[in-house]
């Protein structure tokens, strides 16, 4: 998770800012609006369009940060380089370790000559590496679990940051409404 934050923090901060901006726009009531007549359908429609557009903007920003800007490539290169250094330290140089691609996942694929004990311990040891969710040999046993692609994990984190921004803007709007009576 630390590596995911290390490479995707700009996209998450942008998602938070989008959430705050969209929330400020969506939750702001028109001056003189009163809730006694019930909710205004036009305001509800405007709010839903703003929230949908903000959510779409977050997904687009996260996807752009993932591939064209290259956060995924830098992430994969760092994890593979550190896994390779660990294999050299363990004197297991014939074993190769790469992240699963197409789509990129945080699953480390191991290949090369090793006995049963080495295979089981390398899977356990490499699965505990930072930035790796699980490790397995290239020919996985039946029932091996498939993890989410890295872009899906980043988009989920982006949506969470967007929702946090919405919450902050909603709380700010509540504070503004409660202090509206104090016009000195």
N, C-alpha and C positions, 0 to 999 in steps of 0.2 A: 504494500500500500504506500510505503514511503516513496518508492520510485515513481509510482503513478502520480502522486502529488508533485514530485520533483519535476516531472515533464509536463504535466497538465495544469499547473497552477494558473498560468495566464488565462487559459480558456475558462477555468472555474471562476476567476475573478471577473472576467468579462460577463459570464453568466449571472453572477451576483449583481453586477451593475445593471444588466438588462432587466433583471427581476425588480430591482429598486425603481428603475425608470418606468417600467411598464406598470408596476404596482402604484406608483405615484399618480400616473395618468388614469389608471382603471378605478382606483378607490376614491378619487377626488370627486366630491359632490359639487354640483353647480351651485353658485351662490343663491340663497333663498330657497333651495330645494327643501322640501319638507316630506317626512316619511308618513305623515298622517293619511295621505291619499293612496298609499301603497307604493310599491317599487315602480319606477318608470321603465317601461319596456325598452325605450330607446337607449336609456343609460345601461340597462342590462345587456343589450345587444352590443353596445360600444365596449363594455367591459369584457365580454366574451371574445370579441374580435381582437382586442388588445392582448388578452392573455394567450390566445391562440397564436397570434403573430410573434409574441415574445418567446413562446415555447419553440416555435419553428426557428426563430433567430438563434436561440441557444443551440439547437441541434445542428444548424448550419455552421455556426462558429466552431463547435466541437469537431465536426467532420473536417472542416478546413484545417484546424490546428493539428488534427491527427495525421492526415495524409499529405496534402500539398505543402504545408509548412514543415512537416517532417518530424513531429514529436514521436511518432511511432517508430520510425527508423532509428532515431537517437536512443530511444528506450531499448529497443531490441539489441542494438550494438553494445550498449553498456552492460546489459544483463548477460549477453553471450560472452563478452570479453571477461567479465568477472567469473563466469562459470568456467571458462577456459583456464584462467589463472588458478582457480581452485583445483581443477583436474591436474594441472602441472604440479601444484603443491602436493597433491596426493599421489604423484608419480603414476598417473593413469593417462599418459599422453596418447595412447591409441584410441581412447574413447573420445567421441565428439559430442558436443552439447550445443544445440541450437533451439531457438524458440519456434514453436509451431506456427507455420505461416498459412496464408490463404484460408481463412482470415487469421491475422496475427492474434495469438492467444498468449497468456502468461504460462503456458505449459512448456516445460523444457523437455525436449526430445533427446534421448541419449542413444548413441549407437557405437558399436565397436566391440572388440573382444573383451569378455569378462566372464568370470565364473558366477555361479548362482549367488554366492555370498556377496561378491562385489556388486552384482546387479541390484540385489535388494538394498544393500547399504548405500549405494550411490543414489538410488531413487529416493530413499529417505533423506539422505544428506543434502542432495541438490534441491529437493522440494522445500527445504527449510531456508534456502537462499533468499535474500531480499529481492523483491520484484518477481518472484516465481510463485505461482499458486500451487502447482504440482509438477512432478517430474515423472517421466515414464520412458520405457525403452521404445524404439521405433515400432516394433511389432507388439502392440499392447495386448494384454490378456483380454479375453472376452469380458464385457461389463466395465471397461474402462470409462471413466466419466469424462464428458466433454464440458469444458468451461466456457464461459461467455467470451466472445471475441473482445479484444482490447478496446475497440471503438465503442462497443456496447457498454462496457464498464465506464469509459470516459463520458458517454452520453448520459448514463444514469447519474454519474456524479455532477454533470452539468445541470441536469434537471433538478437535482437536490439543491444545488447552489442557486438556481433560479427561484425555487420555492422559498429558500431562505431569504432571498431578496424581496420576494413578495410579502413574506411575513414581516420583514423590517419596515417596508413601506406601509403596510396595513397598520402596524403599531404606531408609526409616525402619524398617520392620518387620524387614528383614534386620539392621540395626544393633541393634535391640532384641533380636532372637534371639541374635545373637552375644555380646551383653553380658549375657545372662540368667544366665550362670554366675557372674558377679561380684556376689554378694549380701553385701556387707559390712555 
